[in-house]
Amino acid sequence: MKSLITQILSFMFLFQLTGCAQEKVIELPEPQTSGGMPLMEALSNRKTSREFAPRELELQTLSNLLWAANGINRVEDGLRTAPSAVNWQEIDIYISFPAGVYIYNAFENRLELFMKGDIREATGRQPFVKDVPVNLIYVADFTRMADRGEDVKHWYSAADAAFIAQNVYLFSASEGLATVVRGAVDKLELKEVLNLPEHKHVVLCQSVGYPAE
């Protein structure tokens, strides 16, 4: 029964993201936090891929992916699967789908609509990014980083985004997904496309999907 419910939710999710309907909030299924490939095997299988199938990720897989990336793994303290300097938790994950951009709310385990429209092409300079079903955009909110200097904030946010990206790499290796983290992004252009305020900065982008057959 649970599998059937998950399939129905996944179908509804894909329906929403095709533009036929767009919910402001999409509740994610509870992430599956056990099982998967043993760590040493995942490290052995970790790789970068730049060829993707057009198939969308199932809702359960997306939930698991985002939890692995930077979800809450210690609920009592609100702490994450990825470390961050001084526990600033300054990195937000924006997810660029064909029909819109959502923000991952780890505390509520849901996706929140940020903007409508397909901006995938703006998430990187490589031609394949415009066709990848999921492009993750790591955005740093400098207001969460106290009174540190701008150079320090840029340095730490880059390191923290890299931790998240590696979590995505290991999850992808475990689940047989393709992924590539990308620094070749016109960050100022993407910031403008997203209409981000001055204190928010694009750090990295990462494409995720099923490998091309």
mmCIF file of the C-alpha atoms, coordinates in Angstrom:
data_MODEL
# 
_entry.id   MODEL 
# 
loop_
_atom_site.group_PDB 
_atom_site.id 
_atom_site.type_symbol 
_atom_site.label_atom_id 
_atom_site.label_alt_id 
_atom_site.label_comp_id 
_atom_site.label_asym_id 
_atom_site.label_entity_id 
_atom_site.label_seq_id 
_atom_site.pdbx_PDB_ins_code 
_atom_site.Cartn_x 
_atom_site.Cartn_y 
_atom_site.Cartn_z 
_atom_site.occupancy 
_atom_site.B_iso_or_equiv 
_atom_site.pdbx_formal_charge 
_atom_site.auth_seq_id 
_atom_site.auth_comp_id 
_atom_site.auth_asym_id 
_atom_site.auth_atom_id 
_atom_site.pdbx_PDB_model_num 
ATOM 1   C CA . MET A 1 1   ? 0.000  0.000  0.000   1.00 0.00 ? 1   MET A CA 1 
ATOM 2   C CA . LYS A 1 2   ? 2.829  2.404  0.882   1.00 0.00 ? 2   LYS A CA 1 
ATOM 3   C CA . SER A 1 3   ? 4.467  1.764  -2.492  1.00 0.00 ? 3   SER A CA 1 
ATOM 4   C CA . LEU A 1 4   ? 1.188  2.507  -4.285  1.00 0.00 ? 4   LEU A CA 1 
ATOM 5   C CA . ILE A 1 5   ? 0.754  5.748  -2.357  1.00 0.00 ? 5   ILE A CA 1 
ATOM 6   C CA . THR A 1 6   ? 4.327  6.762  -3.218  1.00 0.00 ? 6   THR A CA 1 
ATOM 7   C CA . GLN A 1 7   ? 3.659  6.078  -6.909  1.00 0.00 ? 7   GLN A CA 1 
ATOM 8   C CA . ILE A 1 8   ? 0.496  8.196  -6.815  1.00 0.00 ? 8   ILE A CA 1 
ATOM 9   C CA . LEU A 1 9   ? 2.342  11.047 -5.093  1.00 0.00 ? 9   LEU A CA 1 
ATOM 10  C CA . SER A 1 10  ? 5.133  10.818 -7.639  1.00 0.00 ? 10  SER A CA 1 
ATOM 11  C CA . PHE A 1 11  ? 2.620  11.025 -10.493 1.00 0.00 ? 11  PHE A CA 1 
ATOM 12  C CA . MET A 1 12  ? 0.985  14.070 -8.903  1.00 0.00 ? 12  MET A CA 1 
ATOM 13  C CA . PHE A 1 13  ? 4.405  15.660 -8.445  1.00 0.00 ? 13  PHE A CA 1 
ATOM 14  C CA . LEU A 1 14  ? 5.351  15.158 -12.100 1.00 0.00 ? 14  LEU A CA 1 
ATOM 15  C CA . PHE A 1 15  ? 1.944  16.512 -13.145 1.00 0.00 ? 15  PHE A CA 1 
ATOM 16  C CA . GLN A 1 16  ? 2.566  19.656 -11.126 1.00 0.00 ? 16  GLN A CA 1 
ATOM 17  C CA . LEU A 1 17  ? 6.014  20.210 -12.608 1.00 0.00 ? 17  LEU A CA 1 
ATOM 18  C CA . THR A 1 18  ? 4.933  19.872 -16.230 1.00 0.00 ? 18  THR A CA 1 
ATOM 19  C CA . GLY A 1 19  ? 3.111  23.161 -15.880 1.00 0.00 ? 19  GLY A CA 1 
ATOM 20  C CA . CYS A 1 20  ? -0.341 21.573 -15.867 1.00 0.00 ? 20  CYS A CA 1 
ATOM 21  C CA . ALA A 1 21  ? -0.542 22.600 -12.241 1.00 0.00 ? 21  ALA A CA 1 
ATOM 22  C CA . GLN A 1 22  ? 1.858  24.234 -9.809  1.00 0.00 ? 22  GLN A CA 1 
ATOM 23  C CA . GLU A 1 23  ? 1.447  23.980 -6.069  1.00 0.00 ? 23  GLU A CA 1 
ATOM 24  C CA . LYS A 1 24  ? 3.012  26.615 -3.850  1.00 0.00 ? 24  LYS A CA 1 
ATOM 25  C CA . VAL A 1 25  ? 3.979  23.843 -1.426  1.00 0.00 ? 25  VAL A CA 1 
ATOM 26  C CA . ILE A 1 26  ? 4.739  20.221 -2.275  1.00 0.00 ? 26  ILE A CA 1 
ATOM 27  C CA . GLU A 1 27  ? 4.944  17.946 0.730   1.00 0.00 ? 27  GLU A CA 1 
ATOM 28  C CA . LEU A 1 28  ? 7.722  15.392 0.365   1.00 0.00 ? 28  LEU A CA 1 
ATOM 29  C CA . PRO A 1 29  ? 7.367  11.799 1.561   1.00 0.00 ? 29  PRO A CA 1 
ATOM 30  C CA . GLU A 1 30  ? 9.367  10.891 4.642   1.00 0.00 ? 30  GLU A CA 1 
ATOM 31  C CA . PRO A 1 31  ? 12.960 10.345 3.539   1.00 0.00 ? 31  PRO A CA 1 
ATOM 32  C CA . GLN A 1 32  ? 14.235 6.785  3.690   1.00 0.00 ? 32  GLN A CA 1 
ATOM 33  C CA . THR A 1 33  ? 17.259 7.115  5.948   1.00 0.00 ? 33  THR A CA 1 
ATOM 34  C CA . SER A 1 34  ? 18.357 3.501  6.138   1.00 0.00 ? 34  SER A CA 1 
ATOM 35  C CA . GLY A 1 35  ? 19.709 1.042  3.614   1.00 0.00 ? 35  GLY A CA 1 
ATOM 36  C CA . GLY A 1 36  ? 21.515 2.014  0.445   1.00 0.00 ? 36  GLY A CA 1 
ATOM 37  C CA . MET A 1 37  ? 24.986 1.095  -0.708  1.00 0.00 ? 37  MET A CA 1 
ATOM 38  C CA . PRO A 1 38  ? 27.751 0.645  1.925   1.00 0.00 ? 38  PRO A CA 1 
ATOM 39  C CA . LEU A 1 39  ? 29.898 3.769  2.239   1.00 0.00 ? 39  LEU A CA 1 
ATOM 40  C CA . MET A 1 40  ? 33.101 2.250  0.855   1.00 0.00 ? 40  MET A CA 1 
ATOM 41  C CA . GLU A 1 41  ? 31.235 0.964  -2.196  1.00 0.00 ? 41  GLU A CA 1 
ATOM 42  C CA . ALA A 1 42  ? 29.623 4.367  -2.745  1.00 0.00 ? 42  ALA A CA 1 
ATOM 43  C CA . LEU A 1 43  ? 33.059 5.993  -2.593  1.00 0.00 ? 43  LEU A CA 1 
ATOM 44  C CA . SER A 1 44  ? 34.340 3.456  -5.101  1.00 0.00 ? 44  SER A CA 1 
ATOM 45  C CA . ASN A 1 45  ? 31.415 4.221  -7.437  1.00 0.00 ? 45  ASN A CA 1 
ATOM 46  C CA . ARG A 1 46  ? 31.440 8.008  -7.029  1.00 0.00 ? 46  ARG A CA 1 
ATOM 47  C CA . LYS A 1 47  ? 31.911 9.720  -10.380 1.00 0.00 ? 47  LYS A CA 1 
ATOM 48  C CA . THR A 1 48  ? 30.966 12.724 -12.469 1.00 0.00 ? 48  THR A CA 1 
ATOM 49  C CA . SER A 1 49  ? 28.484 12.284 -15.314 1.00 0.00 ? 49  SER A CA 1 
ATOM 50  C CA . ARG A 1 50  ? 27.439 14.814 -17.935 1.00 0.00 ? 50  ARG A CA 1 
ATOM 51  C CA . GLU A 1 51  ? 24.940 12.714 -19.871 1.00 0.00 ? 51  GLU A CA 1 
ATOM 52  C CA . PHE A 1 52  ? 21.416 12.385 -18.512 1.00 0.00 ? 52  PHE A CA 1 
ATOM 53  C CA . ALA A 1 53  ? 18.177 10.666 -19.458 1.00 0.00 ? 53  ALA A CA 1 
ATOM 54  C CA . PRO A 1 54  ? 15.110 12.956 -19.723 1.00 0.00 ? 54  PRO A CA 1 
ATOM 55  C CA . ARG A 1 55  ? 13.227 10.886 -17.130 1.00 0.00 ? 55  ARG A CA 1 
ATOM 56  C CA . GLU A 1 56  ? 12.105 12.817 -14.044 1.00 0.00 ? 56  GLU A CA 1 
ATOM 57  C CA . LEU A 1 57  ? 13.120 11.728 -10.552 1.00 0.00 ? 57  LEU A CA 1 
ATOM 58  C CA . GLU A 1 58  ? 10.419 10.025 -8.508  1.00 0.00 ? 58  GLU A CA 1 
ATOM 59  C CA . LEU A 1 59  ? 9.170  12.032 -5.545  1.00 0.00 ? 59  LEU A CA 1 
ATOM 60  C CA . GLN A 1 60  ? 10.564 9.537  -3.015  1.00 0.00 ? 60  GLN A CA 1 
ATOM 61  C CA . THR A 1 61  ? 13.973 9.607  -4.701  1.00 0.00 ? 61  THR A CA 1 
ATOM 62  C CA . LEU A 1 62  ? 13.946 13.406 -4.672  1.00 0.00 ? 62  LEU A CA 1 
ATOM 63  C CA . SER A 1 63  ? 13.044 13.420 -0.979  1.00 0.00 ? 63  SER A CA 1 
ATOM 64  C CA . ASN A 1 64  ? 15.881 11.011 -0.198  1.00 0.00 ? 64  ASN A CA 1 
ATOM 65  C CA . LEU A 1 65  ? 18.298 13.030 -2.338  1.00 0.00 ? 65  LEU A CA 1 
ATOM 66  C CA . LEU A 1 66  ? 17.543 16.337 -0.637  1.00 0.00 ? 66  LEU A CA 1 
ATOM 67  C CA . TRP A 1 67  ? 17.716 14.782 2.821   1.00 0.00 ? 67  TRP A CA 1 
ATOM 68  C CA . ALA A 1 68  ? 21.093 13.264 1.968   1.00 0.00 ? 68  ALA A CA 1 
ATOM 69  C CA . ALA A 1 69  ? 22.248 16.612 0.589   1.00 0.00 ? 69  ALA A CA 1 
ATOM 70  C CA . ASN A 1 70  ? 21.427 18.778 3.602   1.00 0.00 ? 70  ASN A CA 1 
ATOM 71  C CA . GLY A 1 71  ? 18.480 17.373 5.515   1.00 0.00 ? 71  GLY A CA 1 
ATOM 72  C CA . ILE A 1 72  ? 17.844 17.244 9.244   1.00 0.00 ? 72  ILE A CA 1 
ATOM 73  C CA . ASN A 1 73  ? 19.533 14.179 10.766  1.00 0.00 ? 73  ASN A CA 1 
ATOM 74  C CA . ARG A 1 74  ? 19.299 15.236 14.427  1.00 0.00 ? 74  ARG A CA 1 
ATOM 75  C CA . VAL A 1 75  ? 15.792 16.504 14.872  1.00 0.00 ? 75  VAL A CA 1 
ATOM 76  C CA . GLU A 1 76  ? 16.181 17.520 18.501  1.00 0.00 ? 76  GLU A CA 1 
ATOM 77  C CA . ASP A 1 77  ? 18.942 19.999 17.597  1.00 0.00 ? 77  ASP A CA 1 
ATOM 78  C CA . GLY A 1 78  ? 17.984 20.849 14.012  1.00 0.00 ? 78  GLY A CA 1 
ATOM 79  C CA . LEU A 1 79  ? 21.400 19.706 12.792  1.00 0.00 ? 79  LEU A CA 1 
ATOM 80  C CA . ARG A 1 80  ? 22.141 18.629 9.232   1.00 0.00 ? 80  ARG A CA 1 
ATOM 81  C CA . THR A 1 81  ? 23.630 15.823 7.188   1.00 0.00 ? 81  THR A CA 1 
ATOM 82  C CA . ALA A 1 82  ? 26.238 18.288 5.886   1.00 0.00 ? 82  ALA A CA 1 
ATOM 83  C CA . PRO A 1 83  ? 28.485 20.355 8.178   1.00 0.00 ? 83  PRO A CA 1 
ATOM 84  C CA . SER A 1 84  ? 28.565 24.133 8.089   1.00 0.00 ? 84  SER A CA 1 
ATOM 85  C CA . ALA A 1 85  ? 30.980 26.556 9.707   1.00 0.00 ? 85  ALA A CA 1 
ATOM 86  C CA . VAL A 1 86  ? 29.779 27.744 13.149  1.00 0.00 ? 86  VAL A CA 1 
ATOM 87  C CA . ASN A 1 87  ? 26.549 25.874 12.301  1.00 0.00 ? 87  ASN A CA 1 
ATOM 88  C CA . TRP A 1 88  ? 25.479 28.919 10.274  1.00 0.00 ? 88  TRP A CA 1 
ATOM 89  C CA . GLN A 1 89  ? 23.437 26.710 7.916   1.00 0.00 ? 89  GLN A CA 1 
ATOM 90  C CA . GLU A 1 90  ? 23.715 29.504 5.387   1.00 0.00 ? 90  GLU A CA 1 
ATOM 91  C CA . ILE A 1 91  ? 23.232 27.362 2.273   1.00 0.00 ? 91  ILE A CA 1 
ATOM 92  C CA . ASP A 1 92  ? 19.738 26.965 0.828   1.00 0.00 ? 92  ASP A CA 1 
ATOM 93  C CA . ILE A 1 93  ? 19.043 24.505 -1.967  1.00 0.00 ? 93  ILE A CA 1 
ATOM 94  C CA . TYR A 1 94  ? 16.997 25.891 -4.850  1.00 0.00 ? 94  TYR A CA 1 
ATOM 95  C CA . ILE A 1 95  ? 15.759 23.212 -7.255  1.00 0.00 ? 95  ILE A CA 1 
ATOM 96  C CA . SER A 1 96  ? 15.285 24.186 -10.894 1.00 0.00 ? 96  SER A CA 1 
ATOM 97  C CA . PHE A 1 97  ? 12.666 21.999 -12.590 1.00 0.00 ? 97  PHE A CA 1 
ATOM 98  C CA . PRO A 1 98  ? 11.293 22.367 -16.148 1.00 0.00 ? 98  PRO A CA 1 
ATOM 99  C CA . ALA A 1 99  ? 8.323  24.419 -14.951 1.00 0.00 ? 99  ALA A CA 1 
ATOM 100 C CA . GLY A 1 100 ? 9.701  26.324 -11.975 1.00 0.00 ? 100 GLY A CA 1 
ATOM 101 C CA . VAL A 1 101 ? 12.119 26.777 -9.101  1.00 0.00 ? 101 VAL A CA 1 
ATOM 102 C CA . TYR A 1 102 ? 11.423 25.465 -5.614  1.00 0.00 ? 102 TYR A CA 1 
ATOM 103 C CA . ILE A 1 103 ? 13.315 25.875 -2.326  1.00 0.00 ? 103 ILE A CA 1 
ATOM 104 C CA . TYR A 1 104 ? 13.933 22.834 -0.141  1.00 0.00 ? 104 TYR A CA 1 
ATOM 105 C CA . ASN A 1 105 ? 12.606 23.434 3.372   1.00 0.00 ? 105 ASN A CA 1 
ATOM 106 C CA . ALA A 1 106 ? 14.488 20.783 5.355   1.00 0.00 ? 106 ALA A CA 1 
ATOM 107 C CA . PHE A 1 107 ? 12.733 21.560 8.622   1.00 0.00 ? 107 PHE A CA 1 
ATOM 108 C CA . GLU A 1 108 ? 9.275  20.999 7.143   1.00 0.00 ? 108 GLU A CA 1 
ATOM 109 C CA . ASN A 1 109 ? 10.460 18.393 4.596   1.00 0.00 ? 109 ASN A CA 1 
ATOM 110 C CA . ARG A 1 110 ? 8.772  20.082 1.682   1.00 0.00 ? 110 ARG A CA 1 
ATOM 111 C CA . LEU A 1 111 ? 9.344  22.084 -1.497  1.00 0.00 ? 111 LEU A CA 1 
ATOM 112 C CA . GLU A 1 112 ? 8.208  25.690 -1.591  1.00 0.00 ? 112 GLU A CA 1 
ATOM 113 C CA . LEU A 1 113 ? 7.586  27.422 -4.907  1.00 0.00 ? 113 LEU A CA 1 
ATOM 114 C CA . PHE A 1 114 ? 10.054 30.265 -5.457  1.00 0.00 ? 114 PHE A CA 1 
ATOM 115 C CA . MET A 1 115 ? 9.293  31.203 -9.054  1.00 0.00 ? 115 MET A CA 1 
ATOM 116 C CA . LYS A 1 116 ? 7.590  29.811 -12.137 1.00 0.00 ? 116 LYS A CA 1 
ATOM 117 C CA . GLY A 1 117 ? 9.293  29.188 -15.447 1.00 0.00 ? 117 GLY A CA 1 
ATOM 118 C CA . ASP A 1 118 ? 12.137 27.106 -16.843 1.00 0.00 ? 118 ASP A CA 1 
ATOM 119 C CA . ILE A 1 119 ? 15.473 28.726 -15.936 1.00 0.00 ? 119 ILE A CA 1 
ATOM 120 C CA . ARG A 1 120 ? 17.603 25.591 -16.256 1.00 0.00 ? 120 ARG A CA 1 
ATOM 121 C CA . GLU A 1 121 ? 19.684 27.045 -19.084 1.00 0.00 ? 121 GLU A CA 1 
ATOM 122 C CA . ALA A 1 122 ? 20.829 29.837 -16.759 1.00 0.00 ? 122 ALA A CA 1 
ATOM 123 C CA . THR A 1 123 ? 22.217 27.337 -14.224 1.00 0.00 ? 123 THR A CA 1 
ATOM 124 C CA . GLY A 1 124 ? 25.391 26.675 -16.212 1.00 0.00 ? 124 GLY A CA 1 
ATOM 125 C CA . ARG A 1 125 ? 27.447 27.313 -19.321 1.00 0.00 ? 125 ARG A CA 1 
ATOM 126 C CA . GLN A 1 126 ? 27.368 23.697 -20.534 1.00 0.00 ? 126 GLN A CA 1 
ATOM 127 C CA . PRO A 1 127 ? 24.656 22.957 -23.115 1.00 0.00 ? 127 PRO A CA 1 
ATOM 128 C CA . PHE A 1 128 ? 23.336 19.854 -21.325 1.00 0.00 ? 128 PHE A CA 1 
ATOM 129 C CA . VAL A 1 129 ? 22.074 21.751 -18.270 1.00 0.00 ? 129 VAL A CA 1 
ATOM 130 C CA . LYS A 1 130 ? 18.956 23.034 -20.039 1.00 0.00 ? 130 LYS A CA 1 
ATOM 131 C CA . ASP A 1 131 ? 17.674 19.479 -20.460 1.00 0.00 ? 131 ASP A CA 1 
ATOM 132 C CA . VAL A 1 132 ? 18.557 17.922 -17.086 1.00 0.00 ? 132 VAL A CA 1 
ATOM 133 C CA . PRO A 1 133 ? 15.387 17.173 -15.070 1.00 0.00 ? 133 PRO A CA 1 
ATOM 134 C CA . VAL A 1 134 ? 16.860 18.551 -11.823 1.00 0.00 ? 134 VAL A CA 1 
ATOM 135 C CA . ASN A 1 135 ? 19.430 21.292 -11.332 1.00 0.00 ? 135 ASN A CA 1 
ATOM 136 C CA . LEU A 1 136 ? 20.316 22.110 -7.737  1.00 0.00 ? 136 LEU A CA 1 
ATOM 137 C CA . ILE A 1 137 ? 21.393 25.684 -7.015  1.00 0.00 ? 137 ILE A CA 1 
ATOM 138 C CA . TYR A 1 138 ? 23.318 26.292 -3.796  1.00 0.00 ? 138 TYR A CA 1 
ATOM 139 C CA . VAL A 1 139 ? 22.610 29.797 -2.517  1.00 0.00 ? 139 VAL A CA 1 
ATOM 140 C CA . ALA A 1 140 ? 24.368 31.356 0.485   1.00 0.00 ? 140 ALA A CA 1 
ATOM 141 C CA . ASP A 1 141 ? 22.527 33.789 2.744   1.00 0.00 ? 141 ASP A CA 1 
ATOM 142 C CA . PHE A 1 142 ? 25.256 36.029 4.158   1.00 0.00 ? 142 PHE A CA 1 
ATOM 143 C CA . THR A 1 143 ? 22.947 37.468 6.833   1.00 0.00 ? 143 THR A CA 1 
ATOM 144 C CA . ARG A 1 144 ? 23.244 34.138 8.676   1.00 0.00 ? 144 ARG A CA 1 
ATOM 145 C CA . MET A 1 145 ? 27.022 34.466 8.925   1.00 0.00 ? 145 MET A CA 1 
ATOM 146 C CA . ALA A 1 146 ? 27.243 37.115 11.635  1.00 0.00 ? 146 ALA A CA 1 
ATOM 147 C CA . ASP A 1 147 ? 29.669 40.003 11.173  1.00 0.00 ? 147 ASP A CA 1 
ATOM 148 C CA . ARG A 1 148 ? 32.451 38.205 9.309   1.00 0.00 ? 148 ARG A CA 1 
ATOM 149 C CA . GLY A 1 149 ? 34.138 39.891 6.378   1.00 0.00 ? 149 GLY A CA 1 
ATOM 150 C CA . GLU A 1 150 ? 32.876 39.358 2.839   1.00 0.00 ? 150 GLU A CA 1 
ATOM 151 C CA . ASP A 1 151 ? 35.949 37.335 1.843   1.00 0.00 ? 151 ASP A CA 1 
ATOM 152 C CA . VAL A 1 152 ? 35.484 35.025 4.833   1.00 0.00 ? 152 VAL A CA 1 
ATOM 153 C CA . LYS A 1 153 ? 31.801 34.558 4.025   1.00 0.00 ? 153 LYS A CA 1 
ATOM 154 C CA . HIS A 1 154 ? 32.576 33.664 0.423   1.00 0.00 ? 154 HIS A CA 1 
ATOM 155 C CA . TRP A 1 155 ? 35.267 31.190 1.491   1.00 0.00 ? 155 TRP A CA 1 
ATOM 156 C CA . TYR A 1 156 ? 33.171 29.416 4.126   1.00 0.00 ? 156 TYR A CA 1 
ATOM 157 C CA . SER A 1 157 ? 30.024 29.299 1.991   1.00 0.00 ? 157 SER A CA 1 
ATOM 158 C CA . ALA A 1 158 ? 32.028 27.712 -0.832  1.00 0.00 ? 158 ALA A CA 1 
ATOM 159 C CA . ALA A 1 159 ? 33.321 25.038 1.543   1.00 0.00 ? 159 ALA A CA 1 
ATOM 160 C CA . ASP A 1 160 ? 29.851 24.402 2.974   1.00 0.00 ? 160 ASP A CA 1 
ATOM 161 C CA . ALA A 1 161 ? 28.298 24.099 -0.483  1.00 0.00 ? 161 ALA A CA 1 
ATOM 162 C CA . ALA A 1 162 ? 31.028 21.616 -1.404  1.00 0.00 ? 162 ALA A CA 1 
ATOM 163 C CA . PHE A 1 163 ? 30.100 19.430 1.572   1.00 0.00 ? 163 PHE A CA 1 
ATOM 164 C CA . ILE A 1 164 ? 26.515 19.319 0.323   1.00 0.00 ? 164 ILE A CA 1 
ATOM 165 C CA . ALA A 1 165 ? 27.644 18.562 -3.223  1.00 0.00 ? 165 ALA A CA 1 
ATOM 166 C CA . GLN A 1 166 ? 29.704 15.608 -2.020  1.00 0.00 ? 166 GLN A CA 1 
ATOM 167 C CA . ASN A 1 167 ? 26.697 14.237 -0.136  1.00 0.00 ? 167 ASN A CA 1 
ATOM 168 C CA . VAL A 1 168 ? 24.785 14.390 -3.430  1.00 0.00 ? 168 VAL A CA 1 
ATOM 169 C CA . TYR A 1 169 ? 27.642 12.584 -5.185  1.00 0.00 ? 169 TYR A CA 1 
ATOM 170 C CA . LEU A 1 170 ? 27.603 9.750  -2.652  1.00 0.00 ? 170 LEU A CA 1 
ATOM 171 C CA . PHE A 1 171 ? 23.818 9.446  -2.710  1.00 0.00 ? 171 PHE A CA 1 
ATOM 172 C CA . SER A 1 172 ? 23.896 9.372  -6.504  1.00 0.00 ? 172 SER A CA 1 
ATOM 173 C CA . ALA A 1 173 ? 26.551 6.657  -6.464  1.00 0.00 ? 173 ALA A CA 1 
ATOM 174 C CA . SER A 1 174 ? 24.436 4.619  -4.070  1.00 0.00 ? 174 SER A CA 1 
ATOM 175 C CA . GLU A 1 175 ? 21.248 5.018  -6.109  1.00 0.00 ? 175 GLU A CA 1 
ATOM 176 C CA . GLY A 1 176 ? 22.691 4.707  -9.612  1.00 0.00 ? 176 GLY A CA 1 
ATOM 177 C CA . LEU A 1 177 ? 22.023 8.344  -10.504 1.00 0.00 ? 177 LEU A CA 1 
ATOM 178 C CA . ALA A 1 178 ? 24.138 10.650 -12.643 1.00 0.00 ? 178 ALA A CA 1 
ATOM 179 C CA . THR A 1 179 ? 25.437 13.937 -11.237 1.00 0.00 ? 179 THR A CA 1 
ATOM 180 C CA . VAL A 1 180 ? 27.952 16.683 -11.850 1.00 0.00 ? 180 VAL A CA 1 
ATOM 181 C CA . VAL A 1 181 ? 28.738 19.692 -9.669  1.00 0.00 ? 181 VAL A CA 1 
ATOM 182 C CA . ARG A 1 182 ? 29.341 22.830 -11.693 1.00 0.00 ? 182 ARG A CA 1 
ATOM 183 C CA . GLY A 1 183 ? 31.316 25.964 -11.013 1.00 0.00 ? 183 GLY A CA 1 
ATOM 184 C CA . ALA A 1 184 ? 31.057 27.088 -14.650 1.00 0.00 ? 184 ALA A CA 1 
ATOM 185 C CA . VAL A 1 185 ? 28.047 29.274 -13.901 1.00 0.00 ? 185 VAL A CA 1 
ATOM 186 C CA . ASP A 1 186 ? 27.506 32.949 -14.591 1.00 0.00 ? 186 ASP A CA 1 
ATOM 187 C CA . LYS A 1 187 ? 26.648 33.586 -10.964 1.00 0.00 ? 187 LYS A CA 1 
ATOM 188 C CA . LEU A 1 188 ? 25.713 37.227 -11.377 1.00 0.00 ? 188 LEU A CA 1 
ATOM 189 C CA . GLU A 1 189 ? 23.411 36.425 -14.292 1.00 0.00 ? 189 GLU A CA 1 
ATOM 190 C CA . LEU A 1 190 ? 21.781 33.565 -12.374 1.00 0.00 ? 190 LEU A CA 1 
ATOM 191 C CA . LYS A 1 191 ? 21.389 35.802 -9.337  1.00 0.00 ? 191 LYS A CA 1 
ATOM 192 C CA . GLU A 1 192 ? 19.592 38.301 -11.546 1.00 0.00 ? 192 GLU A CA 1 
ATOM 193 C CA . VAL A 1 193 ? 17.399 35.600 -13.109 1.00 0.00 ? 193 VAL A CA 1 
ATOM 194 C CA . LEU A 1 194 ? 16.426 34.453 -9.610  1.00 0.00 ? 194 LEU A CA 1 
ATOM 195 C CA . ASN A 1 195 ? 16.004 38.070 -8.501  1.00 0.00 ? 195 ASN A CA 1 
ATOM 196 C CA . LEU A 1 196 ? 18.005 37.404 -5.349  1.00 0.00 ? 196 LEU A CA 1 
ATOM 197 C CA . PRO A 1 197 ? 18.588 40.235 -2.869  1.00 0.00 ? 197 PRO A CA 1 
ATOM 198 C CA . GLU A 1 198 ? 22.080 41.636 -2.349  1.00 0.00 ? 198 GLU A CA 1 
ATOM 199 C CA . HIS A 1 199 ? 22.862 39.425 0.658   1.00 0.00 ? 199 HIS A CA 1 
ATOM 200 C CA . LYS A 1 200 ? 22.201 36.149 -1.190  1.00 0.00 ? 200 LYS A CA 1 
ATOM 201 C CA . HIS A 1 201 ? 24.823 34.650 -3.492  1.00 0.00 ? 201 HIS A CA 1 
ATOM 202 C CA . VAL A 1 202 ? 24.909 31.721 -5.931  1.00 0.00 ? 202 VAL A CA 1 
ATOM 203 C CA . VAL A 1 203 ? 27.806 29.447 -4.928  1.00 0.00 ? 203 VAL A CA 1 
ATOM 204 C CA . LEU A 1 204 ? 27.569 26.273 -7.038  1.00 0.00 ? 204 LEU A CA 1 
ATOM 205 C CA . CYS A 1 205 ? 25.104 24.343 -9.160  1.00 0.00 ? 205 CYS A CA 1 
ATOM 206 C CA . GLN A 1 206 ? 24.709 20.588 -9.473  1.00 0.00 ? 206 GLN A CA 1 
ATOM 207 C CA . SER A 1 207 ? 22.804 18.538 -12.045 1.00 0.00 ? 207 SER A CA 1 
ATOM 208 C CA . VAL A 1 208 ? 21.150 15.276 -10.997 1.00 0.00 ? 208 VAL A CA 1 
ATOM 209 C CA . GLY A 1 209 ? 19.178 12.721 -12.965 1.00 0.00 ? 209 GLY A CA 1 
ATOM 210 C CA . TYR A 1 210 ? 19.112 9.217  -14.331 1.00 0.00 ? 210 TYR A CA 1 
ATOM 211 C CA . PRO A 1 211 ? 22.113 8.319  -16.497 1.00 0.00 ? 211 PRO A CA 1 
ATOM 212 C CA . ALA A 1 212 ? 21.662 8.341  -20.250 1.00 0.00 ? 212 ALA A CA 1 
ATOM 213 C CA . GLU A 1 213 ? 21.104 4.859  -21.648 1.00 0.00 ? 213 GLU A CA 1 
# 
